[in-house]
């Protein structure tokens, strides 16, 4: 296979996770023909220095192995935070390549991950409606995907960072400044349409706006919404996120995601003229719906009781655990 995309892996201080991610990636037959970039952010706390040095020492050893075509460590000298670390590294890699596959250190990939990603990046390279390829799928995918669905892939108007393939031109089209987001937040009709994709995105988008916390996945989702673009998903996972053990920056503890299993030797058959399925999209929206996050918490906030009930909820949760 020609024109293979490089792989970028982001890591902070979890050496065990990185080793597992590398081990899973190396099981791909295309691994030895793939350039790998590993992005290591600098510590934001002094007590993290030792762990990060161990991570970087391990990355340096990989360049002396034959696991991949090449391995380059991108070691930031000052802490950039996950958003800036990832974006600056992506900018650097896209200055050299037209395509990129990326994931974080808590992602495990299947032995057909690179084959699927590279095939999809080639097949859909001229389809501007598709902004990215993902290898992940919701853990409850059997409820989401109808038994009579005839294909191995489908489209959603939602981005997934847990194993991503993207083209340089799509990446450069993303508006990271989120122009028009303030007006969007006030538009009830737009909000209703955005929530129809998934209700978990709006609170994170508001957090980005109100607290200047940059969440790349939701920022891309907002861009997808404005430009009516899609991400291609497989019906079975070719990557799983094992970072739901409480150690990750954005993931809490979730045994359903944590214990999701890869399907060995599964490589989706791609359909060039794949169409958007409203049934699948509606099923996916239901899968992400949470009565607590999407109904109870907004209601308590609207009547000014959220801050009163929050410590009570945390105390009950601690006692239950």
C-alpha positions as CSV (number, residue, x, y, z in Angstrom):
1,X,0.0,0.0,0.0
2,X,1.4,3.4,-1.1
3,X,1.2,6.8,0.5
4,X,0.8,5.6,4.1
5,X,-0.2,8.1,6.6
6,X,2.1,8.8,9.6
7,X,0.8,8.1,13.1
8,X,0.9,10.6,16.0
9,X,0.5,9.4,19.6
10,X,0.1,11.9,22.4
11,X,1.4,11.0,25.9
12,X,1.9,12.7,29.2
13,X,3.1,10.6,32.2
14,X,1.5,7.2,31.7
15,X,4.4,4.9,30.6
16,X,2.3,1.7,31.0
17,X,-0.4,3.1,28.7
18,X,2.1,4.2,26.1
19,X,3.8,0.8,26.1
20,X,0.5,-1.0,25.6
21,X,-0.5,1.4,22.8
22,X,2.8,0.8,21.0
23,X,2.5,-2.9,21.4
24,X,-1.0,-2.9,19.9
25,X,0.1,-0.7,17.0
26,X,3.2,-2.8,16.2
27,X,0.9,-5.9,15.6
28,X,-0.3,-4.2,12.4
29,X,1.3,-5.6,9.2
30,X,1.8,-2.0,8.0
31,X,3.6,-0.8,11.1
32,X,7.1,-1.4,9.7
33,X,6.2,0.9,6.8
34,X,4.8,3.6,9.0
35,X,6.4,6.8,10.4
36,X,5.5,7.3,14.0
37,X,5.6,10.6,16.0
38,X,5.2,10.5,19.8
39,X,4.3,13.8,21.4
40,X,5.4,14.3,25.0
41,X,4.3,17.4,26.9
42,X,6.5,18.9,29.6
43,X,5.5,18.5,33.3
44,X,3.1,21.1,34.8
45,X,4.0,19.9,38.3
46,X,7.5,19.1,39.6
47,X,6.5,15.8,40.9
48,X,5.7,14.7,37.3
49,X,9.3,15.2,36.1
50,X,10.5,11.6,36.9
51,X,7.5,9.9,35.2
52,X,7.9,12.1,32.1
53,X,11.6,11.4,31.9
54,X,10.9,7.7,32.0
55,X,8.3,8.2,29.1
56,X,10.9,10.1,27.0
57,X,13.6,7.5,27.7
58,X,11.3,4.8,26.5
59,X,10.4,6.8,23.3
60,X,14.1,7.2,22.5
61,X,14.6,3.4,22.7
62,X,11.9,2.9,20.0
63,X,14.1,4.6,17.4
64,X,16.5,1.8,17.7
65,X,14.0,-0.9,17.0
66,X,12.5,-2.2,13.7
67,X,8.9,-1.9,14.9
68,X,8.2,1.1,12.7
69,X,9.7,2.8,9.6
70,X,10.8,5.6,11.9
71,X,10.1,7.0,15.3
72,X,10.4,10.7,16.2
73,X,9.8,12.1,19.7
74,X,8.4,15.6,19.9
75,X,9.4,16.7,23.4
76,X,8.1,20.1,24.5
77,X,10.4,21.9,26.8
78,X,7.6,23.8,28.6
79,X,4.1,22.6,29.4
80,X,1.6,23.4,26.7
81,X,-1.4,21.6,27.9
82,X,-3.1,18.8,25.9
83,X,-4.8,21.1,23.4
84,X,-1.8,23.2,22.4
85,X,0.5,20.2,22.6
86,X,-1.6,18.3,20.2
87,X,-2.3,21.2,17.8
88,X,1.2,22.3,17.5
89,X,2.4,18.8,16.9
90,X,-0.3,18.3,14.3
91,X,0.7,21.5,12.6
92,X,4.3,20.3,12.4
93,X,3.4,16.9,11.0
94,X,1.0,18.4,8.4
95,X,3.9,20.6,7.2
96,X,5.4,17.3,6.0
97,X,2.5,15.1,5.1
98,X,-1.0,15.3,3.5
99,X,-2.6,12.8,5.9
100,X,-2.4,11.9,9.6
101,X,-3.6,9.2,11.9
102,X,-3.6,10.1,15.6
103,X,-4.6,8.9,19.0
104,X,-3.7,9.3,22.7
105,X,-1.7,6.9,24.8
106,X,-4.7,5.3,26.4
107,X,-5.9,3.9,23.1
108,X,-5.4,0.3,22.0
109,X,-5.8,-0.5,18.3
110,X,-6.6,-3.7,16.5
111,X,-4.3,-5.5,14.1
112,X,-6.2,-4.1,11.2
113,X,-6.3,-0.5,12.4
114,X,-3.6,0.8,10.0
115,X,-5.1,-1.1,7.0
116,X,-8.6,0.3,7.7
117,X,-7.3,3.9,8.3
118,X,-5.1,4.1,5.2
119,X,-7.7,2.5,2.9
120,X,-10.4,5.0,4.1
121,X,-8.0,8.0,3.9
122,X,-7.3,7.0,0.3
123,X,-10.9,6.2,-0.8
124,X,-12.6,9.3,0.7
125,X,-9.7,11.8,0.0
126,X,-11.8,13.7,-2.5
127,X,-15.1,13.6,-0.6
128,X,-15.2,16.9,1.2
129,X,-18.3,16.0,3.1
130,X,-16.2,13.6,5.2
131,X,-13.9,15.5,7.6
132,X,-12.4,12.5,9.4
133,X,-12.2,8.7,9.8
134,X,-12.6,7.1,13.2
135,X,-11.8,3.6,14.4
136,X,-13.9,3.7,17.5
137,X,-17.6,3.1,18.0
138,X,-19.9,3.2,21.0
139,X,-19.6,0.2,23.3
140,X,-23.4,-0.5,23.0
141,X,-23.0,-0.7,19.2
142,X,-25.3,-3.7,18.9
143,X,-28.3,-1.6,20.0
144,X,-27.2,1.3,17.8
145,X,-26.7,-0.6,14.5
146,X,-29.8,-2.4,13.2
147,X,-29.4,-6.1,12.4
148,X,-30.3,-5.5,8.8
149,X,-27.8,-2.7,8.3
150,X,-25.9,-3.9,5.2
151,X,-22.5,-2.1,5.5
152,X,-19.4,-2.2,7.7
153,X,-19.2,1.6,8.0
154,X,-21.6,4.5,8.6
155,X,-21.6,8.3,8.9
156,X,-22.2,10.6,11.9
157,X,-22.2,14.3,12.3
158,X,-19.9,13.8,15.4
159,X,-16.2,13.7,15.7
160,X,-14.4,11.0,17.7
161,X,-10.8,11.4,18.8
162,X,-10.2,7.8,19.9
163,X,-8.4,6.8,16.8
164,X,-8.6,9.5,14.1
165,X,-7.6,9.8,10.4
166,X,-7.7,13.2,8.8
167,X,-6.4,15.0,5.7
168,X,-4.4,18.2,5.7
169,X,-7.0,20.2,3.7
170,X,-9.8,19.2,6.1
171,X,-7.6,20.1,9.1
172,X,-6.8,23.5,7.7
173,X,-10.5,24.2,7.1
174,X,-11.3,24.0,10.8
175,X,-12.1,27.3,12.5
176,X,-10.4,27.0,15.9
177,X,-11.6,30.5,16.8
178,X,-15.2,29.3,16.8
179,X,-16.6,32.3,15.0
180,X,-20.3,32.8,15.7
181,X,-20.4,30.5,18.7
182,X,-21.8,33.3,21.0
183,X,-24.8,33.8,18.6
184,X,-25.1,30.1,18.2
185,X,-25.5,29.5,21.9
186,X,-28.4,32.0,22.0
187,X,-30.2,30.4,19.0
188,X,-32.7,27.9,20.4
189,X,-33.4,26.4,16.9
190,X,-29.7,25.8,16.4
191,X,-29.2,24.4,19.8
192,X,-32.1,21.9,19.3
193,X,-30.4,20.7,16.0
194,X,-27.0,20.5,17.7
195,X,-28.5,18.4,20.6
196,X,-30.2,16.1,18.1
197,X,-26.7,14.9,17.2
198,X,-25.6,14.4,20.8
199,X,-26.6,16.1,24.0
200,X,-23.2,15.6,25.6
201,X,-21.5,18.2,23.3
202,X,-23.3,21.5,24.3
203,X,-22.1,21.6,27.9
204,X,-18.5,21.1,26.8
205,X,-18.9,23.7,24.1
206,X,-20.2,26.2,26.7
207,X,-17.2,25.3,29.0
208,X,-14.9,26.2,26.1
209,X,-16.7,29.5,25.6
210,X,-17.2,30.5,29.3
211,X,-14.0,29.2,30.8
212,X,-11.6,29.3,27.8
213,X,-11.0,25.6,28.2
214,X,-10.3,24.2,24.7
215,X,-11.7,20.8,23.9
216,X,-10.6,19.9,20.4
217,X,-13.1,17.2,19.8
218,X,-16.2,19.4,20.5
219,X,-14.6,22.3,18.7
220,X,-14.4,20.1,15.6
221,X,-18.0,18.9,16.2
222,X,-19.1,22.5,16.1
223,X,-17.2,23.1,12.8
224,X,-18.8,19.9,11.4
225,X,-22.3,21.2,12.4
226,X,-21.7,24.5,10.7
227,X,-20.3,23.0,7.5
228,X,-22.6,19.9,7.5
229,X,-19.7,17.4,7.5
230,X,-19.4,13.8,8.7
231,X,-17.0,11.4,10.4
232,X,-16.9,7.8,9.1
233,X,-17.4,5.1,11.8
234,X,-16.9,1.3,11.7
235,X,-19.7,-0.9,12.9
236,X,-17.2,-2.7,15.2
237,X,-14.3,-1.1,17.1
238,X,-10.8,-1.1,15.7
239,X,-9.7,1.0,18.7
240,X,-10.8,1.1,22.3
241,X,-10.2,3.7,25.1
242,X,-8.8,2.0,28.2
243,X,-8.3,5.4,29.9
244,X,-11.6,5.2,31.8
245,X,-9.8,4.1,35.0
246,X,-9.8,7.6,36.5
247,X,-6.3,8.5,35.5
248,X,-7.0,10.4,32.3
249,X,-7.5,14.1,31.9
250,X,-11.0,14.0,30.3
251,X,-12.3,10.5,31.1
252,X,-13.7,9.5,34.4
253,X,-14.4,5.9,35.6
254,X,-16.6,4.0,33.2
255,X,-16.5,0.2,33.2
256,X,-18.5,-0.1,29.9
257,X,-15.9,1.9,27.9
258,X,-13.0,0.5,29.9
259,X,-13.9,-3.1,29.2
260,X,-14.8,-2.7,25.5
261,X,-13.1,-5.4,23.4
262,X,-11.4,-5.2,20.1
263,X,-12.4,-7.5,17.2
264,X,-9.3,-9.2,15.9
265,X,-8.8,-9.4,12.1
266,X,-11.9,-7.2,11.4
267,X,-11.3,-4.7,8.6
268,X,-14.4,-2.9,7.4
269,X,-15.4,-3.2,3.7
270,X,-15.6,0.4,2.5
271,X,-18.4,1.9,0.4
272,X,-17.4,4.8,-1.7
273,X,-20.8,6.5,-1.9
274,X,-21.8,5.8,1.7
275,X,-25.0,7.7,2.7
276,X,-26.0,9.3,6.0
277,X,-28.5,7.1,8.0
278,X,-30.9,9.1,10.2
279,X,-31.8,5.9,12.0
280,X,-28.3,5.2,13.0
281,X,-27.8,8.9,14.0
282,X,-30.9,8.8,16.2
283,X,-29.8,5.6,17.8
284,X,-26.4,7.1,18.6
285,X,-27.9,10.2,20.1
286,X,-30.0,8.0,22.4
287,X,-26.9,6.1,23.5
288,X,-25.2,9.2,24.7
289,X,-28.3,10.6,26.4
290,X,-28.0,10.9,30.2
291,X,-31.0,11.8,32.4
292,X,-28.6,13.1,35.1
293,X,-26.4,15.2,32.7
294,X,-29.1,16.2,30.2
295,X,-32.2,16.6,32.3
296,X,-31.6,16.8,36.1
297,X,-28.5,19.0,36.2
298,X,-29.8,21.6,33.7
299,X,-33.1,21.8,35.7
300,X,-31.3,22.2,39.0
301,X,-29.1,25.0,37.5
302,X,-32.2,26.7,36.1
303,X,-33.8,27.0,39.5
304,X,-30.6,27.9,41.3
305,X,-30.3,24.6,43.4
306,X,-27.4,22.9,41.6
307,X,-24.7,24.2,43.9
308,X,-26.7,23.2,46.9
309,X,-27.3,19.6,45.7
310,X,-23.8,19.0,44.3
311,X,-22.0,18.5,47.7
312,X,-24.9,16.2,48.9
313,X,-24.6,14.1,45.7
314,X,-20.8,13.8,46.0
315,X,-21.2,12.8,49.7
316,X,-23.7,10.1,48.8
317,X,-21.6,8.9,45.9
318,X,-18.5,8.6,48.2
319,X,-20.5,6.7,50.8
320,X,-21.9,4.4,48.2
321,X,-18.4,3.7,46.7
